Amino acid sequence: MSDANSRSIVSNQQGLHEKLDEIVNKHLTAEFKKPIAAHTQMAFDQVNEKVQAFAGPIILDSCCGVGESTANLAKRHPDALVIGIDKSSHRLDKHDIEYKQTDSGQYILVQADLNDFWRLAVAANWQPTHHYLLYPNPWPKAKHIQRRWHGAAIFPFIVKLGGLLEVRSNWDIYVKEFAQALQLTGQHCEVELFSSDTAITPFERKYWASSQQSHRLVVALL
């Protein structure tokens, strides 16, 4: 399969979702009561032992897929422990085949539900210096607004984790909505076009080969 065949985003939304502010404000004031899944608790506990024993910076690579971005981020931040998290064991299992962990930098890949993992990280007082959300599923249908991270009940915990947050997507509306959701929490950020000589995720490589642009926001969460 060619890298240059990534489909463009198709959506029935032409701009920001009309109920975005209402949904985000509801989540900012509501308590998230969903029980923590046992498998994520177990996975978190194992990673948390390593985090607590590590003296350097902690970096999160959420929705890391096959972990290529995690390995690349570890090379860029050799003094840090980079933690790649994805819910799919199928994607993570490809890592050992395609990407070797002998490169410079330290990183861990963990299978977990981010709706639980982020809450556990906040409760354990993790303070990541960076948090990357590189090309999460944009859920482009308007009816799926609450499946996007900024429209989900977990969104306040992304903000609570702090650090330098970087979000990228090949759909500008996703990043603009994320920026608006952050605005509702008092965080101000700009959405910009992003390009680089080197792609750090398989999706990024496909999008650019298909002449799709990347949009991103970077914000130091207060």
Buried (B, 14 or more C-beta within 10 A) or exposed (E): EEEEEBEEBEBEBEEBBEEBBEBBEEBEEEEBEEEBBEEBBEBBEEBBEEBEEEEEBBBBBBBBBBBBBBBBBBEEBEEBBBBBBBBEEEBBEBBEEEBEBEEEBBBBBBBBBBBBBBBBBBEBEBEBBBBBBBBBEBBBEEEBBBEBBBBBBBBBBBBBBBBBBBBBBBBBBBBBBBBBBBEBBEBEBEBEEBEEEEBBBBBBBBBBBBEBEBBBBBBEBE
